[in-house]
Amino acid sequence: MMPSDLSVSVPPSVFTSSVSNSSAPLSVPLSLSKPALESFDLRKSYGRGKRRFEAVQGVSLSISAGEVLAFLGPNGAGKTTTIKMIAGLVRPDAGWVKIAGADPHRQPRALTGVGAVLEGNRNLYWRLTPMENLEYFGVLRQMRRRLARSRGEKLLAEFGLSDKRNIPVQKLSRGMQQKIAIAVALIHEPSLLLLDEPTLGLDVESGETVKRIVRQVANLGCAILLTTHQLNVAEELSDRVAVIRAGKIVAEKPTQALIQQFSNGAAYHIEYEGVLSEEAAGAIAQLGATVKAQKIHYNPLSQGNAQSDKLASSATLYKILNLLAPLPLLSVRQDRADLTEVFLQLTQTPSPDSHGSDTLHD
């Protein structure tokens, strides 16, 4: 059984050019002086005249060795077209792509440093065993058969699949198939991994295993461009996030910095023990907080713009805590946005340009 057609795939030049003959498992040789991936001002349009559609409008991305960049966006935002330009499948109308310093559209050998797991586990031959898949794709990438087999054995051992090496892929669980797909993408030791929906459809245990493998691959120096609609996975795995909407990047920042930006001004919740005096309760209410059943709720945004910045809201919080003394505190916590909330705010606002000033380009 042949692998299913992919909507995004890596060109044959990736499989037919020479690669390193090192036998070290999971090593990802890369010059640290150059980003693993750079794209600058990528643009792509389809159609003519009134039917002209600008699918990608000035997309610039950069990923360093060992970094995971989550490339997120709603359907039709331009993710697939961008990835096709990065993979050398579609030539941009303007702008450029460089993989470890080389342009894949001018220097196809640049694609020898790319591995891809796209649309789940569909890059496998299901009637072949894991070992046969690894050996086949290794040889297809111009590796010697002995080297491909040796590296395949090490990858299967690393992924805990040595005992499944001779079982046809179609008889394995979805989680095992996904791990084999990642192993196949790593057989030639790429410096850049294009990873699409790595945990889609997996059970909890398999999903956690795949996430651990992804982080391990990144920790060994491989740059990863992650695309997924599972935003909790993107939040957990990514170092940085780039959000695309209507062909434009509307936000690009370190993941936690972006989440924190959208968490500023969020409400505080305080729980305490004991009886609060009426005088203290009145003073707390004057600060804009509500007191009910040994719980205090304080939302800086309800106090207007003057109270919504971080320093002002923190100062008010300390005043509330001082008024609670000496009552025992049980908890003090602040509501925190997650990547799903951030994504929805970035992609559902009236205009993508409204977030232009917030975009961070490393």
C-alpha positions in Angstrom: 0.0 0.0 0.0 1.5 3.3 -1.1 1.4 6.4 1.2 -1.6 8.6 0.7 -1.2 11.8 -1.3 -0.1 14.7 0.8 -1.4 18.2 0.4 2.1 19.3 1.4 5.1 17.1 0.7 8.8 17.5 0.4 10.2 17.5 -3.2 12.1 14.5 -4.5 15.3 16.5 -4.3 15.2 16.0 -0.5 15.3 12.2 -1.1 17.9 12.1 -3.8 20.7 14.3 -2.6 23.6 13.2 -0.5 23.5 13.5 3.3 25.9 13.1 6.1 27.2 9.5 6.7 27.6 10.0 10.4 26.0 7.1 12.4 25.3 9.1 15.5 21.6 8.7 16.5 19.3 11.7 16.3 22.2 14.1 15.7 21.3 17.2 13.7 24.4 18.9 12.3 23.9 22.6 11.7 26.0 25.7 11.6 25.0 27.7 14.7 26.0 30.9 12.8 22.9 30.6 10.6 19.2 30.1 11.5 17.9 26.7 10.5 15.1 28.5 8.6 14.6 32.1 7.4 11.9 33.5 5.2 11.6 37.2 4.3 8.6 39.0 2.9 7.1 36.0 1.3 4.2 36.8 -1.1 2.0 34.6 -3.2 -1.1 35.4 -5.2 -3.4 33.2 -7.3 -5.8 34.3 -10.1 -5.9 37.4 -12.1 -7.8 40.7 -12.2 -10.8 40.8 -10.0 -10.3 37.1 -9.1 -6.8 37.7 -7.9 -6.3 36.4 -4.3 -3.3 37.3 -2.2 -2.8 34.1 -0.2 0.4 35.2 1.6 1.3 38.8 2.1 4.8 39.5 3.4 5.4 36.6 5.7 8.8 36.6 7.5 9.8 33.8 9.8 13.0 32.7 11.5 13.8 29.5 13.5 17.1 28.8 15.2 18.6 25.4 15.9 16.8 23.6 18.8 13.8 26.0 18.6 10.2 25.0 18.2 8.1 27.7 16.4 4.3 27.1 16.4 2.9 28.5 13.1 -0.8 29.0 13.8 -3.8 30.3 12.0 -7.4 29.5 11.0 -8.2 27.5 7.9 -7.4 29.6 4.7 -5.1 31.9 6.5 -2.1 31.0 4.3 -0.3 28.4 6.5 -0.2 25.7 3.8 0.9 28.1 1.0 3.7 29.4 3.3 4.9 25.8 4.1 4.8 24.9 0.5 7.1 27.8 -0.3 9.4 26.8 2.5 9.5 23.2 1.3 10.3 24.3 -2.3 7.0 23.2 -3.7 5.7 26.6 -4.6 7.8 29.5 -5.9 7.0 32.8 -4.1 6.0 35.8 -6.2 8.4 37.8 -4.0 10.6 37.3 -1.0 12.9 34.5 -0.2 13.5 31.3 1.8 16.8 30.1 3.3 17.4 26.8 4.9 20.7 26.9 6.9 21.7 29.8 4.7 20.7 28.3 1.3 17.7 29.1 -0.9 15.8 25.9 -1.7 14.4 27.5 -4.9 17.8 28.2 -6.3 19.8 25.5 -4.5 17.7 22.3 -4.2 20.4 20.7 -2.1 19.3 22.9 0.7 16.3 20.6 1.1 18.6 17.7 2.2 18.4 19.3 5.6 14.6 19.1 5.8 12.4 16.3 7.3 8.7 16.3 7.2 5.8 14.7 9.1 2.7 16.1 7.3 -0.9 15.1 7.8 -0.2 12.6 10.6 1.4 9.3 9.7 0.6 9.3 5.9 4.3 9.4 4.9 4.6 5.6 5.6 4.1 2.5 3.5 1.6 0.6 5.6 2.4 -2.9 4.3 6.0 -2.5 5.2 7.4 -3.0 8.6 8.9 0.0 10.6 12.4 -1.3 9.8 11.6 -1.6 6.1 10.2 1.9 6.0 13.3 3.4 7.7 15.6 1.5 5.4 13.7 2.3 2.3 13.4 6.1 3.0 17.1 6.2 4.1 18.2 4.6 0.8 15.9 7.0 -1.0 17.8 9.8 0.6 21.1 8.4 -0.8 22.2 6.8 2.5 24.0 3.5 2.3 21.7 0.6 3.2 23.9 -0.5 6.1 23.9 3.0 7.5 20.1 3.4 7.0 19.5 0.1 8.8 21.9 1.0 11.7 20.4 4.4 12.2 16.9 2.9 11.9 17.7 0.4 14.7 18.9 3.3 16.9 15.7 5.4 16.2 13.4 2.4 16.9 15.3 1.8 20.2 15.1 5.5 21.1 11.3 5.6 20.4 10.7 2.3 22.3 9.7 0.4 19.2 12.5 -2.2 18.8 10.1 -5.1 19.5 7.8 -3.8 16.7 10.5 -3.6 14.1 9.2 -6.5 12.0 5.4 -6.0 12.3 3.6 -4.3 9.3 2.8 -0.7 10.1 -0.9 -1.2 9.4 -1.1 -3.6 12.3 0.3 -1.1 14.8 -1.6 1.5 16.9 -2.0 5.0 15.7 0.5 6.3 18.3 3.1 3.8 17.2 2.5 4.8 13.6 3.0 8.4 14.5 6.3 7.7 16.2 7.5 5.7 13.2 6.5 8.6 10.9 8.7 10.9 13.0 11.5 8.4 13.0 11.3 8.2 9.1 11.5 12.0 8.9 14.7 11.9 11.1 16.5 9.1 9.4 18.8 11.5 7.4 19.4 13.7 10.4 17.7 16.9 9.2 18.4 20.3 10.7 14.8 21.4 10.1 11.6 19.3 10.8 8.2 20.4 9.4 5.8 18.8 11.8 2.0 18.9 11.2 -0.5 17.8 13.8 1.8 15.4 15.7 -0.7 14.4 18.3 -4.0 14.5 16.4 -6.2 11.5 17.1 -3.9 10.0 19.7 -4.9 8.8 23.1 -3.5 10.6 26.1 -0.6 8.2 26.7 0.5 8.2 23.1 0.1 11.9 22.8 2.4 12.5 25.8 5.0 10.1 24.3 5.0 12.0 21.0 5.3 15.3 22.7 8.3 14.1 24.7 9.9 12.9 21.5 9.3 16.3 19.9 11.0 18.1 22.8 13.8 15.6 22.8 14.4 16.1 19.0 14.5 19.9 19.6 16.8 19.6 22.5 19.3 17.8 20.3 19.4 20.8 18.0 16.8 20.2 15.4 14.6 23.3 14.5 10.9 22.5 14.3 8.2 24.3 12.5 5.0 23.1 14.2 1.5 23.5 12.7 -1.5 22.3 14.7 -5.1 23.3 15.6 -4.5 21.7 19.0 -3.5 24.9 20.7 -2.8 23.3 24.1 -0.2 21.2 22.3 1.3 24.3 20.7 1.4 26.1 24.0 3.2 23.1 25.7 5.7 22.4 22.9 6.6 25.8 21.4 9.3 28.3 22.3 7.8 30.9 20.0 4.4 31.5 18.3 3.7 33.1 15.0 0.0 33.7 14.2 -1.1 34.2 10.6 -4.4 35.7 9.5 -5.6 36.5 6.0 -2.0 36.0 4.7 -0.3 38.3 7.2 1.6 37.6 10.4 -0.4 39.3 13.2 1.7 38.3 16.1 5.1 36.7 16.6 6.6 36.4 20.1 8.0 33.9 22.6 5.0 31.8 23.6 5.0 32.7 27.3 5.5 36.4 26.6 2.6 36.5 24.2 0.3 34.7 26.8 1.5 37.1 29.5 0.7 40.1 27.3 -2.9 39.0 27.0 -3.0 38.1 30.7 -2.1 41.6 31.9 -5.0 43.3 33.7 -6.7 39.9 34.4 -8.7 39.5 37.6 -7.2 38.6 41.0 -8.9 36.1 43.4 -8.1 36.1 47.1 -9.3 33.6 49.7 -8.8 34.1 53.4 -9.8 32.7 56.8 -11.5 34.5 59.7 -13.9 37.5 60.0 -13.1 40.7 58.1 -14.1 43.8 59.9 -16.7 46.0 58.3 -14.2 48.9 58.2 -11.7 46.8 56.2 -14.4 45.4 53.9 -15.6 48.9 53.1 -12.0 50.1 52.4 -11.5 47.1 50.1 -14.7 47.9 48.3 -13.6 51.5 47.7 -10.5 50.1 46.0 -12.8 48.4 43.4 -12.8 44.9 44.8 -15.8 42.8 45.9 -15.9 40.8 49.1 -18.1 37.8 49.5 -17.9 34.7 51.7 -14.2 35.0 52.6 -13.4 35.6 49.0 -12.2 38.8 47.3 -12.5 39.4 43.6 -10.5 42.3 42.1 -10.5 43.1 38.3 -8.2 46.0 37.3 -10.0 46.4 34.0 -13.2 47.3 35.8 -11.4 50.4 37.2 -10.8 52.0 33.8 -7.5 52.4 31.8 -5.7 54.1 34.7 -6.0 50.8 36.8 -5.4 48.4 33.9 -1.6 48.7 33.7 0.5 46.2 35.7 2.1 48.6 38.2 -1.2 50.2 39.2 -3.0 47.0 39.6 -0.2 45.5 41.6 -0.2 48.5 43.9 -3.9 48.2 44.5 -3.5 44.5 45.2 -0.9 45.2 47.9 -3.3 47.7 49.5 -6.0 45.0 49.6 -3.6 42.5 51.2 -2.6 45.0 53.8 -6.2 45.5 54.7 -6.6 41.8 55.2 -3.8 41.6 57.7 -3.5 39.7 60.1 -6.1 37.3 58.7 -4.6 34.0 57.3 -4.5 33.9 53.5 -5.5 30.7 51.8 -4.6 31.6 48.2 -3.9 34.6 45.9 -4.1 33.9 42.2 -4.5 35.8 39.0 -6.5 34.7 36.0 -4.2 33.7 33.2 -4.9 33.6 29.5 -4.0 30.4 27.6 -2.9 30.2 23.9 -6.5 29.4 22.8 -7.8 32.7 24.2 -4.9 34.6 22.7 -5.4 32.9 19.3 -9.1 33.7 19.3 -8.5 37.4 20.1 -5.8 37.7 17.4 -7.9 36.0 14.7 -11.4 37.4 15.5 -10.6 41.1 15.8 -12.0 43.3 13.0 -8.6 44.0 11.4 -5.3 42.0 11.5 -3.5 45.3 11.3 -4.7 46.3 14.7 -2.1 44.0 16.2 0.7 45.1 14.0 2.4 47.1 16.7 2.4 44.0 19.0 4.3 41.8 16.6 7.7 40.9 17.8 10.3 39.9 15.2 13.4 38.3 16.7 
